[in-house]
Amino acid sequence: MENNDKDVCQHGMISVLIVDDQEMLRIGLKCVLQQMRNVQVIGMACDGPQSVESARELQPDLILMDIGLPGYDGLEATRRIKTFLDCKVLILTSHSEDRYIFEALDAGAAGYCVKGASVTKLENAINTVARGVAWLDEMVSDTVLKSVV
């Protein structure tokens, strides 16, 4: 299998930055991700500006990004991060409205997962996006497909 993704193939671990404004959710996600054999949580951020600063400092392979953040939202944070860092962004949000899906993809997100997904689904999304393949939750994939057909 040929894969040109930085670091993910070289050391087998996916370094992840968790971005969510809810402390309990950040802590819970960290606990869940620590159980995944190939995922290493390297940082957490609670708002848009902190996510950009943390991404610049930590250089993660993948960012789990919420949309509803203080400071500026996860969509704007994704746009800003993608200007200086070639990392994957997986949106993890409770928003399933069309406008958020398309804005996230336009901002540079490589995946979109709806909160409430199973741990297995989240692990699949992380691994898929880390390999450089787009991933969409079934709840939003119909919306995207209908827009291109």
Backbone bond lengths (Angstrom), bond angles and torsions (degrees), N, CA, C in turn:
res aa  C-N    CA-C-N  psi(-1)  N-CA   C-N-CA  omega(-1)  CA-C   N-CA-C  phi
1 M - - - 1.455 - - 1.525 108.99 -
2 E 1.309 116.39 125.38 1.454 120.51 178.27 1.518 108.79 -95.39
3 N 1.317 116.04 134.04 1.458 121.18 -179.64 1.508 107.95 -149.55
4 N 1.318 116.38 125.47 1.455 121.22 -178.29 1.520 113.60 -98.92
5 D 1.316 118.42 6.47 1.459 120.44 -178.30 1.519 110.49 -63.93
6 K 1.326 116.03 136.67 1.457 120.93 179.91 1.521 110.03 -66.30
7 D 1.281 117.04 142.81 1.459 126.69 172.05 1.526 115.99 60.02
8 V 1.326 119.79 -38.58 1.457 120.07 -173.18 1.524 109.98 -57.74
9 C 1.313 117.56 -44.98 1.469 120.18 179.26 1.522 111.39 -80.55
10 Q 1.303 116.99 -32.40 1.454 120.24 -174.80 1.523 112.34 -63.51
11 H 1.306 118.35 -42.47 1.466 119.26 -177.33 1.522 112.82 -120.36
12 G 1.314 118.10 1.05 1.448 121.51 175.40 1.510 115.76 74.71
13 M 1.309 117.66 -8.84 1.468 121.40 -179.84 1.527 109.87 -103.37
14 I 1.311 115.39 145.47 1.458 121.98 175.60 1.522 106.90 -106.15
15 S 1.322 116.60 113.61 1.470 119.32 177.95 1.527 108.20 -82.76
16 V 1.337 115.74 131.66 1.463 121.71 -172.35 1.520 111.48 -125.77
17 L 1.325 114.69 136.42 1.459 123.42 170.10 1.525 106.67 -107.16
18 I 1.319 116.90 125.31 1.470 122.64 178.35 1.519 108.62 -96.79
19 V 1.346 116.22 127.30 1.465 120.79 179.30 1.526 108.76 -125.51
20 D 1.329 115.62 112.79 1.466 122.07 176.90 1.515 107.95 -157.63
21 D 1.318 116.86 144.78 1.463 119.85 -178.03 1.524 112.76 -81.07
22 Q 1.320 118.38 -12.32 1.460 121.19 -178.79 1.538 109.91 -97.01
23 E 1.323 115.34 115.57 1.463 121.02 -176.14 1.530 112.38 -57.27
24 M 1.311 117.50 -45.12 1.467 120.71 -178.46 1.531 110.89 -61.35
25 L 1.315 116.55 -38.78 1.458 119.86 178.89 1.525 110.98 -68.32
26 R 1.326 117.85 -41.62 1.472 120.67 177.38 1.533 110.30 -58.76
27 I 1.328 115.75 -46.80 1.464 120.42 -178.72 1.536 110.58 -65.05
28 G 1.315 116.21 -43.00 1.461 120.43 178.44 1.517 112.28 -62.59
29 L 1.329 116.43 -44.37 1.461 120.44 177.51 1.524 111.05 -61.56
30 K 1.314 116.14 -42.35 1.465 119.87 179.05 1.526 110.32 -58.90
31 C 1.325 117.00 -45.37 1.467 121.06 179.15 1.528 111.24 -61.31
32 V 1.322 116.59 -43.21 1.463 120.65 179.12 1.524 110.84 -64.83
33 L 1.328 116.91 -46.68 1.464 120.52 -177.43 1.519 112.10 -65.91
34 Q 1.323 117.60 -32.45 1.462 120.90 179.11 1.526 111.96 -64.93
35 Q 1.320 117.19 -18.89 1.469 121.28 177.65 1.530 112.22 -83.43
36 M 1.329 116.85 -11.48 1.462 120.96 179.43 1.522 108.91 -84.00
37 R 1.313 116.91 129.37 1.462 122.23 -171.14 1.519 114.60 -63.61
38 N 1.321 118.77 -24.70 1.463 120.49 -174.72 1.533 113.32 -118.05
39 V 1.322 116.37 19.36 1.465 120.58 -178.38 1.525 109.42 -119.85
40 Q 1.326 114.97 134.36 1.464 120.93 176.79 1.524 108.33 -126.54
41 V 1.318 116.85 116.82 1.465 121.04 176.82 1.525 107.29 -77.81
42 I 1.337 115.91 118.98 1.464 119.82 -177.88 1.519 113.00 -106.25
43 G 1.345 116.95 -6.40 1.454 119.12 177.77 1.507 112.18 179.83
44 M 1.347 114.06 167.41 1.456 121.35 177.88 1.522 107.96 -139.85
45 A 1.330 115.19 147.51 1.463 121.19 178.42 1.524 108.62 -138.05
46 C 1.336 116.20 152.43 1.467 120.33 -173.53 1.532 114.36 -114.75
47 D 1.329 118.16 -3.69 1.461 119.44 178.49 1.525 109.98 -152.19
48 G 1.337 115.83 173.75 1.459 120.65 -178.40 1.520 113.98 -58.10
49 P 1.336 117.81 -55.35 1.469 118.78 -179.16 1.533 113.59 -59.24
50 Q 1.332 117.20 -40.76 1.468 119.80 179.45 1.529 111.33 -66.95
51 S 1.324 117.29 -32.49 1.464 119.80 178.65 1.525 111.05 -65.75
52 V 1.319 116.49 -40.28 1.468 120.70 178.98 1.529 109.98 -66.46
53 E 1.310 116.02 -45.39 1.471 121.04 179.23 1.536 110.77 -62.07
54 S 1.328 116.94 -45.08 1.466 121.35 -179.85 1.528 111.24 -65.27
55 A 1.324 116.95 -39.94 1.468 120.14 178.55 1.526 110.38 -62.98
56 R 1.318 116.43 -42.31 1.465 120.72 179.58 1.537 110.53 -63.39
57 E 1.312 116.32 -42.60 1.460 121.57 -177.31 1.528 112.98 -74.82
58 L 1.342 117.48 -43.98 1.462 121.64 -170.95 1.531 114.35 -92.38
59 Q 1.342 117.43 -22.84 1.470 122.08 179.54 1.540 112.45 52.36
60 P 1.342 117.73 57.49 1.472 119.45 -178.45 1.524 111.76 -71.04
61 D 1.326 115.48 158.60 1.462 120.92 172.53 1.523 110.00 -72.67
62 L 1.344 115.81 -36.08 1.457 121.62 -174.27 1.523 109.81 -143.88
63 I 1.330 115.26 142.58 1.462 121.04 176.08 1.519 108.05 -118.17
64 L 1.332 116.37 125.53 1.466 121.92 170.10 1.521 105.42 -88.04
65 M 1.320 117.23 111.05 1.466 122.33 -169.40 1.522 111.90 -117.47
66 D 1.328 116.26 122.77 1.458 121.63 171.42 1.525 108.08 -79.82
67 I 1.312 117.34 157.74 1.473 120.17 177.54 1.517 110.58 -88.51
68 G 1.324 118.05 -47.69 1.464 121.53 -174.83 1.514 112.23 -79.82
69 L 1.321 116.13 89.46 1.459 121.51 -179.34 1.514 111.29 -123.26
70 P 1.331 117.57 148.56 1.469 119.71 172.46 1.535 110.44 -73.79
71 G 1.314 116.02 165.40 1.464 121.44 -178.36 1.507 109.15 87.03
72 Y 1.308 115.97 -77.85 1.459 124.46 163.85 1.515 106.68 -150.41
73 D 1.323 115.09 155.84 1.466 118.89 -170.25 1.528 112.91 -73.05
74 G 1.310 114.86 172.93 1.453 121.43 -178.02 1.515 113.95 -65.00
75 L 1.327 116.69 -24.79 1.460 119.76 177.27 1.524 110.20 -69.38
76 E 1.324 116.54 -45.38 1.464 120.75 177.00 1.525 110.45 -66.66
77 A 1.312 117.23 -39.58 1.466 120.65 177.59 1.534 110.00 -61.23
78 T 1.323 116.89 -42.51 1.466 120.85 178.17 1.526 110.44 -61.00
79 R 1.334 116.85 -46.74 1.467 120.50 178.09 1.530 111.02 -55.46
80 R 1.315 116.19 -47.14 1.464 120.70 -178.02 1.520 111.98 -65.64
81 I 1.318 117.03 -43.77 1.463 121.21 -179.31 1.527 110.69 -63.16
82 K 1.321 116.86 -42.05 1.465 120.33 -177.35 1.532 112.49 -66.53
83 T 1.330 118.52 -14.94 1.466 119.75 177.43 1.521 112.41 -75.13
84 F 1.324 117.88 -21.83 1.461 119.64 -177.17 1.530 114.45 -127.09
85 L 1.327 118.29 -8.70 1.457 120.10 -175.41 1.522 110.81 -136.52
86 D 1.319 115.36 129.00 1.462 120.73 178.20 1.522 108.96 -91.82
87 C 1.320 115.65 70.33 1.460 120.02 176.88 1.522 108.40 -117.78
88 K 1.301 115.86 165.89 1.464 120.98 178.23 1.521 108.88 -89.20
89 V 1.329 116.01 140.78 1.458 121.43 175.67 1.521 107.99 -119.06
90 L 1.326 114.46 124.43 1.456 122.13 175.26 1.523 106.89 -111.96
91 I 1.305 116.30 113.45 1.464 120.91 177.75 1.527 107.99 -72.74
92 L 1.321 116.48 131.04 1.460 123.04 175.65 1.518 105.92 -128.40
93 T 1.328 115.98 104.77 1.459 120.46 -169.11 1.521 111.84 -146.79
94 S 1.317 115.22 165.38 1.459 120.30 173.73 1.526 111.09 -90.57
95 H 1.323 117.30 -7.98 1.472 122.01 -178.86 1.526 111.22 -81.50
96 S 1.328 116.26 124.67 1.465 119.35 176.28 1.525 111.40 -121.87
97 E 1.333 116.66 13.40 1.460 120.85 179.46 1.529 110.61 -71.38
98 D 1.324 115.27 145.53 1.462 122.12 -176.92 1.522 113.12 -49.30
99 R 1.314 116.83 -46.87 1.472 119.32 -173.44 1.528 111.91 -61.38
100 Y 1.324 117.64 -36.14 1.462 120.51 178.99 1.529 111.34 -69.13
101 I 1.307 115.66 -40.37 1.466 120.30 -179.52 1.520 110.08 -59.87
102 F 1.331 115.95 -51.49 1.461 119.80 -176.93 1.524 112.26 -69.76
103 E 1.320 117.41 -36.54 1.467 119.96 176.35 1.526 110.96 -64.08
104 A 1.337 116.85 -39.70 1.464 120.71 179.94 1.526 110.53 -63.73
105 L 1.307 116.78 -46.14 1.457 120.50 179.29 1.523 111.02 -64.66
106 D 1.320 115.91 -40.68 1.465 120.90 178.06 1.537 111.23 -64.57
107 A 1.315 116.92 -33.22 1.469 121.44 -179.81 1.525 112.15 -73.78
108 G 1.324 117.02 -15.08 1.455 120.16 178.48 1.512 115.50 116.29
109 A 1.332 117.29 5.10 1.468 119.55 177.61 1.521 109.69 -66.54
110 A 1.317 116.37 142.32 1.464 121.87 179.63 1.520 111.84 -100.01
111 G 1.334 116.36 -7.42 1.447 120.01 -179.77 1.508 111.54 -157.09
112 Y 1.328 115.08 159.71 1.462 121.14 -177.15 1.523 107.64 -143.44
113 C 1.323 116.40 113.94 1.460 122.97 -178.49 1.525 108.84 -123.25
114 V 1.310 116.01 135.85 1.457 120.75 -179.45 1.523 109.20 -90.05
115 K 1.342 116.04 133.96 1.465 120.27 177.45 1.522 108.59 -57.25
116 G 1.279 115.07 146.82 1.454 120.15 -174.62 1.519 110.82 100.16
117 A 1.326 116.07 -5.46 1.468 120.43 176.38 1.527 108.91 -65.09
118 S 1.307 115.74 154.53 1.463 119.86 177.17 1.529 109.70 -70.32
119 V 1.319 115.67 161.73 1.461 120.88 177.18 1.530 109.64 -61.06
120 T 1.313 116.76 -39.76 1.467 121.14 178.76 1.522 110.98 -61.75
121 K 1.309 116.61 -43.23 1.467 120.38 179.46 1.530 110.42 -65.58
122 L 1.319 117.62 -42.30 1.461 120.78 178.94 1.525 110.47 -63.74
123 E 1.318 117.26 -42.58 1.467 120.64 178.64 1.528 110.42 -62.15
124 N 1.319 116.90 -42.39 1.458 121.38 177.22 1.533 110.48 -61.56
125 A 1.322 116.72 -43.88 1.466 120.81 179.38 1.529 111.18 -61.59
126 I 1.316 116.42 -45.97 1.472 120.83 -179.79 1.522 110.65 -60.49
127 N 1.323 117.16 -48.77 1.456 121.04 -178.61 1.521 112.38 -65.57
128 T 1.306 117.12 -38.61 1.465 121.19 178.94 1.518 111.07 -65.37
129 V 1.319 116.45 -50.09 1.464 121.16 -179.23 1.527 110.71 -64.37
130 A 1.315 117.34 -40.23 1.467 120.77 179.46 1.527 111.78 -61.62
131 R 1.329 117.02 -30.54 1.467 121.22 177.66 1.522 111.83 -78.09
132 G 1.321 117.50 -4.87 1.461 120.08 179.19 1.515 114.30 92.97
133 V 1.325 116.55 15.66 1.457 121.47 179.74 1.531 108.44 -108.45
134 A 1.324 116.12 134.58 1.470 120.34 179.03 1.526 109.89 -65.18
135 W 1.330 116.31 146.86 1.458 121.44 179.92 1.527 109.01 -139.42
136 L 1.327 116.33 129.53 1.469 121.70 177.72 1.515 109.70 -127.71
137 D 1.313 115.35 134.22 1.460 121.97 173.19 1.529 108.21 -59.02
138 E 1.328 116.71 143.14 1.469 119.69 178.73 1.523 111.67 -56.14
139 M 1.334 116.50 -31.06 1.462 120.10 -178.94 1.518 112.57 -63.35
140 V 1.334 117.58 -22.84 1.467 119.92 -177.96 1.524 112.89 -116.18
141 S 1.322 118.09 -13.97 1.466 119.71 -175.89 1.525 112.66 -64.25
142 D 1.321 118.18 -35.21 1.469 120.42 177.37 1.516 111.27 -59.93
143 T 1.327 116.19 -41.07 1.461 120.95 179.35 1.523 110.89 -59.46
144 V 1.314 116.30 -45.17 1.457 121.25 -178.57 1.526 110.69 -68.01
145 L 1.317 116.65 -45.11 1.463 119.80 -179.66 1.524 112.13 -63.19
146 K 1.305 117.63 -39.75 1.471 120.90 179.99 1.522 111.02 -65.07
147 S 1.324 117.41 -27.99 1.462 119.58 -178.77 1.524 112.39 -75.58
148 V 1.331 117.71 -21.57 1.461 120.24 -178.43 1.524 113.07 -103.48
149 V 1.316 117.66 -9.58 1.462 120.75 -179.41 1.497 110.85 -93.32
